[in-house]
């Protein structure tokens, strides 16, 4: 009996997933995020090649982020009408269009901005569709936790593989062969489009297309939902702050670029490792205690990084940030899906995506203003305070919601 119980525990996570849907979802996620990384990195280098000003680079970044933020809720409504697979197919097609524009339109500021806008909208369609399909591929709450964890690992894998390939293609050159990078990005986008067709619509998609939907105001008033959305925003922003501001903190404190690079690698590896085992962590600690712990622990770690601590003390602090944010970002996504009404699940996911895009612009900007007065450490204090406040919001929302953790 003990051996049988151990076998069941080992296989239970996969038993909670529809692998015919989950497998192409994970493969597609990797290729989509590889294609996006190729496009964005090559665009930055192409801008240098053709002597574009920093204003154009900023405009291209805005085109990638702002248009998807505006379209996110309408896309969520579209998916809630039973079109999650169609959203992935269309998003993949937009990625191919972006690749074609990058490869074959004359290089200029407007054409690069147009292609980048296509890329951003395509990523939105894929990500919103992915997360809804993930919920559909899961059998029960535990399966949903597992598939969202694997999905986040697949995103990280795509974002990590692309720079490795780019480095291999670039060699020791100061500027990589941008046209080659664009061709690679187009090829990867075409593979993603082909894999996307393996994600078939739900059997009841036609019925979903005609059923009523929850209004946006009504959705935002669902107990606990906005607390999870805001917590998701601050956890994703925390990950981005490490990428953007840790090098600046190193410069301020006289820490070498190699040492800072090691810290960032430790953060990424610890996040991926934590996501791989976080379902057993839920089984061990419970959903809500794990949520609180993985939001409060990086809050403390961010506050420590903001303090003038020695480099050796920054190592465990960054690892705690990686583990905590890696798990809490996944748990808050699972919380959004669990709390949202079934007929507005994709709209809730899209609200989260909108908040993430806005948070990546607004929070670092406000933190940057603070840093001008307090130094770079002030940015880390802002994130620490945000994580602590978000933990309280999730706790308060949990008390009012029916989500049983």
WOPE-V976585 format. One record per residue. N is the residue number from 0. RES is the residue in one letter. PHI is phi as a letter, one per 20 degrees, with the letter a starting at -180 (* if undefined). BURIAL is 1 if it has 16 or more other C-alpha atoms within 10 Angstrom, else 0. D_FIRST is the distance of its C-alpha to the first C-alpha in Angstrom with 2 decimals. Layout:
BEGIN
n=N res=RES phi=PHI burial=BURIAL d_first=D_FIRST
n=N res=RES phi=PHI burial=BURIAL d_first=D_FIRST
END
This chain:
BEGIN
n=0 res=X phi=* burial=0 d_first=0.00
n=1 res=X phi=f burial=0 d_first=3.77
n=2 res=X phi=f burial=0 d_first=5.42
n=3 res=X phi=f burial=0 d_first=4.95
n=4 res=X phi=f burial=0 d_first=5.99
n=5 res=X phi=f burial=0 d_first=8.51
n=6 res=X phi=f burial=0 d_first=9.74
n=7 res=X phi=f burial=0 d_first=10.37
n=8 res=X phi=f burial=0 d_first=12.16
n=9 res=X phi=f burial=0 d_first=14.14
n=10 res=X phi=e burial=0 d_first=15.30
n=11 res=X phi=f burial=0 d_first=15.79
n=12 res=X phi=f burial=1 d_first=19.29
n=13 res=X phi=f burial=0 d_first=20.64
n=14 res=X phi=f burial=0 d_first=19.17
n=15 res=X phi=e burial=1 d_first=21.35
n=16 res=X phi=c burial=1 d_first=24.45
n=17 res=X phi=e burial=1 d_first=26.84
n=18 res=X phi=f burial=0 d_first=27.28
n=19 res=X phi=f burial=0 d_first=30.39
n=20 res=X phi=e burial=1 d_first=32.09
n=21 res=X phi=f burial=1 d_first=30.48
n=22 res=X phi=f burial=0 d_first=31.25
n=23 res=X phi=f burial=1 d_first=35.02
n=24 res=X phi=f burial=1 d_first=35.12
n=25 res=X phi=f burial=1 d_first=34.01
n=26 res=X phi=f burial=1 d_first=36.36
n=27 res=X phi=f burial=1 d_first=39.20
n=28 res=X phi=g burial=1 d_first=38.74
n=29 res=X phi=f burial=1 d_first=39.18
n=30 res=X phi=f burial=1 d_first=42.32
n=31 res=X phi=f burial=1 d_first=43.88
n=32 res=X phi=f burial=1 d_first=43.72
n=33 res=X phi=f burial=1 d_first=45.00
n=34 res=X phi=f burial=1 d_first=47.93
n=35 res=X phi=f burial=1 d_first=48.72
n=36 res=X phi=f burial=1 d_first=48.77
n=37 res=X phi=g burial=1 d_first=51.04
n=38 res=X phi=f burial=1 d_first=53.38
n=39 res=X phi=f burial=1 d_first=53.71
n=40 res=X phi=f burial=1 d_first=54.12
n=41 res=X phi=f burial=1 d_first=56.60
n=42 res=X phi=f burial=1 d_first=58.51
n=43 res=X phi=f burial=1 d_first=59.08
n=44 res=X phi=f burial=1 d_first=60.41
n=45 res=X phi=f burial=1 d_first=62.52
n=46 res=X phi=f burial=1 d_first=64.08
n=47 res=X phi=f burial=0 d_first=65.17
n=48 res=X phi=g burial=0 d_first=66.53
n=49 res=X phi=e burial=0 d_first=68.77
n=50 res=X phi=l burial=0 d_first=69.84
n=51 res=X phi=f burial=0 d_first=68.42
n=52 res=X phi=f burial=0 d_first=68.82
n=53 res=X phi=f burial=0 d_first=66.01
n=54 res=X phi=f burial=0 d_first=66.85
n=55 res=X phi=f burial=1 d_first=65.73
n=56 res=X phi=f burial=1 d_first=62.47
n=57 res=X phi=f burial=0 d_first=61.85
n=58 res=X phi=f burial=1 d_first=62.76
n=59 res=X phi=f burial=1 d_first=60.26
n=60 res=X phi=f burial=1 d_first=57.47
n=61 res=X phi=f burial=1 d_first=58.53
n=62 res=X phi=f burial=1 d_first=58.54
n=63 res=X phi=f burial=1 d_first=54.92
n=64 res=X phi=e burial=1 d_first=53.80
n=65 res=X phi=f burial=1 d_first=56.20
n=66 res=X phi=g burial=0 d_first=56.32
n=67 res=X phi=f burial=1 d_first=52.51
n=68 res=X phi=f burial=1 d_first=52.55
n=69 res=X phi=f burial=0 d_first=55.14
n=70 res=X phi=e burial=0 d_first=53.33
n=71 res=X phi=g burial=1 d_first=49.78
n=72 res=X phi=f burial=1 d_first=49.88
n=73 res=X phi=g burial=0 d_first=51.66
n=74 res=X phi=f burial=1 d_first=49.08
n=75 res=X phi=f burial=1 d_first=46.31
n=76 res=X phi=f burial=1 d_first=48.13
n=77 res=X phi=f burial=1 d_first=48.40
n=78 res=X phi=f burial=1 d_first=44.66
n=79 res=X phi=f burial=1 d_first=43.90
n=80 res=X phi=e burial=1 d_first=45.90
n=81 res=X phi=n burial=1 d_first=43.24
n=82 res=X phi=d burial=1 d_first=44.54
n=83 res=X phi=f burial=1 d_first=41.85
n=84 res=X phi=f burial=1 d_first=41.85
n=85 res=X phi=f burial=1 d_first=45.65
n=86 res=X phi=f burial=1 d_first=45.90
n=87 res=X phi=f burial=1 d_first=43.98
n=88 res=X phi=f burial=1 d_first=46.24
n=89 res=X phi=f burial=1 d_first=49.37
n=90 res=X phi=f burial=1 d_first=48.30
n=91 res=X phi=f burial=1 d_first=47.65
n=92 res=X phi=f burial=1 d_first=51.07
n=93 res=X phi=f burial=1 d_first=52.69
n=94 res=X phi=f burial=1 d_first=51.18
n=95 res=X phi=f burial=1 d_first=52.82
n=96 res=X phi=g burial=1 d_first=56.10
n=97 res=X phi=f burial=1 d_first=55.93
n=98 res=X phi=f burial=1 d_first=55.46
n=99 res=X phi=f burial=1 d_first=58.42
n=100 res=X phi=f burial=1 d_first=60.55
n=101 res=X phi=f burial=1 d_first=59.71
n=102 res=X phi=f burial=1 d_first=60.52
n=103 res=X phi=c burial=0 d_first=63.59
n=104 res=X phi=e burial=0 d_first=65.41
n=105 res=X phi=g burial=0 d_first=68.15
n=106 res=X phi=f burial=1 d_first=66.75
n=107 res=X phi=a burial=0 d_first=68.00
n=108 res=X phi=g burial=1 d_first=66.87
n=109 res=X phi=f burial=0 d_first=66.77
n=110 res=X phi=f burial=1 d_first=64.90
n=111 res=X phi=f burial=1 d_first=62.27
n=112 res=X phi=f burial=1 d_first=61.86
n=113 res=X phi=f burial=1 d_first=61.54
n=114 res=X phi=f burial=1 d_first=58.89
n=115 res=X phi=f burial=1 d_first=56.97
n=116 res=X phi=f burial=1 d_first=57.13
n=117 res=X phi=g burial=1 d_first=55.68
n=118 res=X phi=f burial=1 d_first=52.90
n=119 res=X phi=f burial=1 d_first=52.10
n=120 res=X phi=f burial=1 d_first=52.08
n=121 res=X phi=f burial=1 d_first=49.96
n=122 res=X phi=f burial=1 d_first=47.36
n=123 res=X phi=g burial=1 d_first=47.38
n=124 res=X phi=g burial=1 d_first=46.79
n=125 res=X phi=f burial=1 d_first=43.91
n=126 res=X phi=f burial=1 d_first=42.23
n=127 res=X phi=f burial=1 d_first=42.53
n=128 res=X phi=f burial=1 d_first=41.28
n=129 res=X phi=g burial=1 d_first=38.41
n=130 res=X phi=f burial=1 d_first=37.07
n=131 res=X phi=f burial=1 d_first=37.39
n=132 res=X phi=f burial=1 d_first=35.72
n=133 res=X phi=g burial=1 d_first=32.87
n=134 res=X phi=f burial=1 d_first=32.34
n=135 res=X phi=f burial=1 d_first=32.50
n=136 res=X phi=e burial=1 d_first=29.98
n=137 res=X phi=e burial=1 d_first=27.34
n=138 res=X phi=d burial=1 d_first=24.98
n=139 res=X phi=n burial=0 d_first=24.90
n=140 res=X phi=f burial=0 d_first=25.73
n=141 res=X phi=f burial=1 d_first=22.96
n=142 res=X phi=f burial=1 d_first=23.99
n=143 res=X phi=f burial=1 d_first=27.57
n=144 res=X phi=g burial=1 d_first=26.96
n=145 res=X phi=f burial=1 d_first=25.42
n=146 res=X phi=f burial=1 d_first=28.24
n=147 res=X phi=f burial=1 d_first=30.96
n=148 res=X phi=f burial=1 d_first=29.68
n=149 res=X phi=f burial=1 d_first=29.77
n=150 res=X phi=f burial=1 d_first=33.12
n=151 res=X phi=f burial=1 d_first=34.61
n=152 res=X phi=f burial=1 d_first=33.51
n=153 res=X phi=f burial=1 d_first=35.18
n=154 res=X phi=f burial=1 d_first=38.32
n=155 res=X phi=f burial=1 d_first=38.42
n=156 res=X phi=f burial=1 d_first=37.92
n=157 res=X phi=f burial=1 d_first=40.86
n=158 res=X phi=f burial=1 d_first=42.99
n=159 res=X phi=e burial=1 d_first=42.23
n=160 res=X phi=f burial=0 d_first=42.70
n=161 res=X phi=g burial=1 d_first=46.07
n=162 res=X phi=f burial=0 d_first=47.83
n=163 res=X phi=f burial=0 d_first=46.63
n=164 res=X phi=f burial=0 d_first=48.17
n=165 res=X phi=f burial=1 d_first=51.27
n=166 res=X phi=f burial=0 d_first=51.70
n=167 res=X phi=f burial=0 d_first=51.42
n=168 res=X phi=f burial=1 d_first=54.01
n=169 res=X phi=e burial=1 d_first=56.29
n=170 res=X phi=m burial=0 d_first=56.53
n=171 res=X phi=e burial=0 d_first=58.94
n=172 res=X phi=f burial=0 d_first=61.12
n=173 res=X phi=f burial=0 d_first=62.08
n=174 res=X phi=d burial=0 d_first=61.68
n=175 res=X phi=f burial=1 d_first=59.14
n=176 res=X phi=f burial=1 d_first=60.27
n=177 res=X phi=f burial=1 d_first=59.75
n=178 res=X phi=f burial=0 d_first=60.55
n=179 res=X phi=f burial=0 d_first=57.88
n=180 res=X phi=f burial=1 d_first=55.37
n=181 res=X phi=f burial=1 d_first=56.35
n=182 res=X phi=f burial=1 d_first=55.91
n=183 res=X phi=f burial=1 d_first=52.42
n=184 res=X phi=f burial=1 d_first=51.62
n=185 res=X phi=f burial=1 d_first=52.94
n=186 res=X phi=f burial=1 d_first=50.92
n=187 res=X phi=f burial=1 d_first=47.67
n=188 res=X phi=f burial=1 d_first=48.61
n=189 res=X phi=f burial=1 d_first=49.16
n=190 res=X phi=f burial=1 d_first=45.72
n=191 res=X phi=f burial=1 d_first=44.26
n=192 res=X phi=f burial=1 d_first=46.25
n=193 res=X phi=f burial=0 d_first=44.93
n=194 res=X phi=f burial=1 d_first=41.26
n=195 res=X phi=g burial=1 d_first=41.89
n=196 res=X phi=f burial=1 d_first=42.52
n=197 res=X phi=f burial=1 d_first=38.89
n=198 res=X phi=e burial=1 d_first=38.04
n=199 res=X phi=e burial=1 d_first=38.97
n=200 res=X phi=f burial=1 d_first=40.01
n=201 res=X phi=f burial=1 d_first=37.78
n=202 res=X phi=g burial=0 d_first=38.16
n=203 res=X phi=e burial=0 d_first=39.74
n=204 res=X phi=g burial=1 d_first=42.06
n=205 res=X phi=f burial=0 d_first=45.16
n=206 res=X phi=f burial=0 d_first=44.25
n=207 res=X phi=f burial=1 d_first=43.63
n=208 res=X phi=f burial=0 d_first=47.07
n=209 res=X phi=d burial=0 d_first=48.78
n=210 res=X phi=f burial=0 d_first=46.82
n=211 res=X phi=f burial=0 d_first=48.21
n=212 res=X phi=c burial=1 d_first=47.34
n=213 res=X phi=f burial=1 d_first=47.19
n=214 res=X phi=f burial=0 d_first=50.39
n=215 res=X phi=f burial=0 d_first=50.32
n=216 res=X phi=f burial=0 d_first=51.61
n=217 res=X phi=f burial=0 d_first=49.09
n=218 res=X phi=f burial=1 d_first=46.28
n=219 res=X phi=f burial=1 d_first=47.40
n=220 res=X phi=e burial=0 d_first=47.36
n=221 res=X phi=f burial=1 d_first=43.68
n=222 res=X phi=g burial=1 d_first=42.25
n=223 res=X phi=n burial=1 d_first=40.56
n=224 res=X phi=f burial=1 d_first=41.35
n=225 res=X phi=f burial=1 d_first=44.32
n=226 res=X phi=f burial=1 d_first=42.63
n=227 res=X phi=f burial=1 d_first=39.91
n=228 res=X phi=f burial=1 d_first=42.65
n=229 res=X phi=f burial=1 d_first=44.72
n=230 res=X phi=f burial=1 d_first=41.78
n=231 res=X phi=f burial=1 d_first=41.04
n=232 res=X phi=f burial=1 d_first=44.71
n=233 res=X phi=f burial=1 d_first=44.85
n=234 res=X phi=f burial=1 d_first=41.69
n=235 res=X phi=f burial=1 d_first=42.97
n=236 res=X phi=f burial=1 d_first=46.41
n=237 res=X phi=g burial=1 d_first=45.02
n=238 res=X phi=f burial=1 d_first=43.64
n=239 res=X phi=f burial=0 d_first=47.06
n=240 res=X phi=f burial=1 d_first=48.97
n=241 res=X phi=f burial=1 d_first=47.28
n=242 res=X phi=f burial=1 d_first=48.40
n=243 res=X phi=e burial=0 d_first=51.93
n=244 res=X phi=d burial=1 d_first=52.82
n=245 res=X phi=f burial=1 d_first=51.03
n=246 res=X phi=g burial=1 d_first=53.57
n=247 res=X phi=f burial=1 d_first=56.38
n=248 res=X phi=f burial=1 d_first=55.02
n=249 res=X phi=f burial=1 d_first=54.97
n=250 res=X phi=f burial=0 d_first=58.61
n=251 res=X phi=f burial=0 d_first=59.54
n=252 res=X phi=d burial=0 d_first=57.98
n=253 res=X phi=m burial=0 d_first=59.05
n=254 res=X phi=e burial=0 d_first=55.59
n=255 res=X phi=f burial=0 d_first=55.73
n=256 res=X phi=f burial=0 d_first=54.42
n=257 res=X phi=f burial=0 d_first=52.08
n=258 res=X phi=f burial=0 d_first=50.39
n=259 res=X phi=f burial=1 d_first=50.09
n=260 res=X phi=f burial=0 d_first=48.65
n=261 res=X phi=f burial=0 d_first=45.98
n=262 res=X phi=f burial=1 d_first=45.13
n=263 res=X phi=f burial=1 d_first=44.88
n=264 res=X phi=f burial=0 d_first=42.62
n=265 res=X phi=f burial=1 d_first=40.32
n=266 res=X phi=f burial=1 d_first=40.28
n=267 res=X phi=f burial=1 d_first=39.37
n=268 res=X phi=f burial=1 d_first=36.64
n=269 res=X phi=f burial=1 d_first=35.05
n=270 res=X phi=f burial=1 d_first=35.13
n=271 res=X phi=f burial=1 d_first=33.44
n=272 res=X phi=f burial=0 d_first=30.74
n=273 res=X phi=f burial=1 d_first=30.04
n=274 res=X phi=f burial=1 d_first=29.89
n=275 res=X phi=f burial=1 d_first=27.31
n=276 res=X phi=d burial=0 d_first=24.81
n=277 res=X phi=f burial=1 d_first=26.01
n=278 res=X phi=f burial=1 d_first=23.21
n=279 res=X phi=g burial=0 d_first=20.76
n=280 res=X phi=f burial=0 d_first=23.70
n=281 res=X phi=f burial=1 d_first=23.89
n=282 res=X phi=f burial=0 d_first=20.25
n=283 res=X phi=f burial=0 d_first=21.06
n=284 res=X phi=d burial=0 d_first=24.55
n=285 res=X phi=n burial=0 d_first=25.09
n=286 res=X phi=f burial=1 d_first=27.57
n=287 res=X phi=f burial=1 d_first=30.77
n=288 res=X phi=g burial=0 d_first=30.45
n=289 res=X phi=f burial=1 d_first=29.79
n=290 res=X phi=f burial=1 d_first=32.79
n=291 res=X phi=f burial=1 d_first=35.05
n=292 res=X phi=f burial=1 d_first=34.01
n=293 res=X phi=e burial=1 d_first=34.54
n=294 res=X phi=d burial=1 d_first=37.93
n=295 res=X phi=f burial=1 d_first=39.24
n=296 res=X phi=f burial=1 d_first=38.28
n=297 res=X phi=f burial=1 d_first=40.34
n=298 res=X phi=f burial=1 d_first=43.09
n=299 res=X phi=f burial=1 d_first=43.39
n=300 res=X phi=f burial=1 d_first=43.22
n=301 res=X phi=f burial=1 d_first=45.97
n=302 res=X phi=f burial=1 d_first=48.10
n=303 res=X phi=f burial=1 d_first=47.70
n=304 res=X phi=f burial=1 d_first=48.71
n=305 res=X phi=f burial=1 d_first=51.76
n=306 res=X phi=f burial=0 d_first=52.78
n=307 res=X phi=f burial=0 d_first=54.69
n=308 res=X phi=e burial=0 d_first=51.77
n=309 res=X phi=f burial=0 d_first=51.85
n=310 res=X phi=g burial=1 d_first=50.22
n=311 res=X phi=f burial=0 d_first=47.41
n=312 res=X phi=f burial=0 d_first=46.34
n=313 res=X phi=f burial=1 d_first=46.36
n=314 res=X phi=f burial=1 d_first=43.58
n=315 res=X phi=f burial=0 d_first=40.73
n=316 res=X phi=f burial=1 d_first=42.34
n=317 res=X phi=f burial=1 d_first=42.26
n=318 res=X phi=f burial=1 d_first=38.62
n=319 res=X phi=f burial=1 d_first=37.75
n=320 res=X phi=g burial=1 d_first=39.80
n=321 res=X phi=f burial=1 d_first=37.95
n=322 res=X phi=f burial=1 d_first=34.45
n=323 res=X phi=f burial=1 d_first=35.54
n=324 res=X phi=f burial=1 d_first=37.61
n=325 res=X phi=f burial=1 d_first=35.18
n=326 res=X phi=f burial=1 d_first=32.44
n=327 res=X phi=f burial=1 d_first=34.84
n=328 res=X phi=f burial=1 d_first=36.72
n=329 res=X phi=f burial=1 d_first=33.56
n=330 res=X phi=f burial=1 d_first=32.44
n=331 res=X phi=f burial=1 d_first=35.94
n=332 res=X phi=f burial=1 d_first=35.99
n=333 res=X phi=f burial=1 d_first=32.73
n=334 res=X phi=f burial=1 d_first=34.34
n=335 res=X phi=g burial=1 d_first=37.48
n=336 res=X phi=f burial=1 d_first=35.62
n=337 res=X phi=f burial=1 d_first=33.49
n=338 res=X phi=e burial=1 d_first=36.54
n=339 res=X phi=f burial=1 d_first=38.99
n=340 res=X phi=f burial=1 d_first=39.63
n=341 res=X phi=g burial=0 d_first=38.17
n=342 res=X phi=e burial=1 d_first=41.73
n=343 res=X phi=c burial=1 d_first=42.86
n=344 res=X phi=f burial=1 d_first=39.91
n=345 res=X phi=f burial=1 d_first=41.87
n=346 res=X phi=f burial=1 d_first=44.89
n=347 res=X phi=f burial=1 d_first=42.87
n=348 res=X phi=f burial=1 d_first=41.58
n=349 res=X phi=f burial=1 d_first=45.21
n=350 res=X phi=g burial=1 d_first=46.35
n=351 res=X phi=f burial=1 d_first=43.96
n=352 res=X phi=f burial=1 d_first=45.38
n=353 res=X phi=f burial=1 d_first=48.89
n=354 res=X phi=f burial=1 d_first=48.19
n=355 res=X phi=f burial=1 d_first=46.74
n=356 res=X phi=f burial=1 d_first=49.89
n=357 res=X phi=f burial=1 d_first=52.16
n=358 res=X phi=f burial=1 d_first=50.35
n=359 res=X phi=f burial=1 d_first=50.72
n=360 res=X phi=e burial=0 d_first=54.46
n=361 res=X phi=f burial=0 d_first=55.26
n=362 res=X phi=f burial=1 d_first=53.17
n=363 res=X phi=f burial=1 d_first=54.15
n=364 res=X phi=f burial=0 d_first=57.75
n=365 res=X phi=f burial=0 d_first=57.88
n=366 res=X phi=f burial=1 d_first=56.14
n=367 res=X phi=f burial=1 d_first=58.65
n=368 res=X phi=f burial=0 d_first=61.49
n=369 res=X phi=f burial=1 d_first=60.02
n=370 res=X phi=f burial=1 d_first=59.62
n=371 res=X phi=f burial=0 d_first=63.34
n=372 res=X phi=d burial=0 d_first=63.98
n=373 res=X phi=d burial=0 d_first=61.07
n=374 res=X phi=n burial=1 d_first=60.06
n=375 res=X phi=f burial=1 d_first=56.89
n=376 res=X phi=g burial=1 d_first=54.75
n=377 res=X phi=f burial=1 d_first=55.71
n=378 res=X phi=f burial=1 d_first=53.71
n=379 res=X phi=f burial=1 d_first=50.51
n=380 res=X phi=f burial=1 d_first=51.39
n=381 res=X phi=f burial=1 d_first=51.75
n=382 res=X phi=f burial=1 d_first=48.25
n=383 res=X phi=g burial=1 d_first=46.86
n=384 res=X phi=f burial=1 d_first=48.60
n=385 res=X phi=f burial=1 d_first=47.42
n=386 res=X phi=f burial=1 d_first=43.76
n=387 res=X phi=f burial=1 d_first=44.12
n=388 res=X phi=f burial=1 d_first=45.94
n=389 res=X phi=f burial=1 d_first=43.41
n=390 res=X phi=f burial=1 d_first=40.58
n=391 res=X phi=f burial=1 d_first=42.58
n=392 res=X phi=f burial=1 d_first=43.18
n=393 res=X phi=f burial=1 d_first=39.50
n=394 res=X phi=f burial=1 d_first=38.81
n=395 res=X phi=f burial=0 d_first=41.70
n=396 res=X phi=f burial=1 d_first=40.73
n=397 res=X phi=f burial=1 d_first=37.14
n=398 res=X phi=f burial=0 d_first=38.61
n=399 res=X phi=d burial=0 d_first=40.58
n=400 res=X phi=d burial=0 d_first=38.12
n=401 res=X phi=e burial=0 d_first=35.26
n=402 res=X phi=f burial=1 d_first=32.98
n=403 res=X phi=e burial=0 d_first=29.80
n=404 res=X phi=e burial=0 d_first=28.40
END
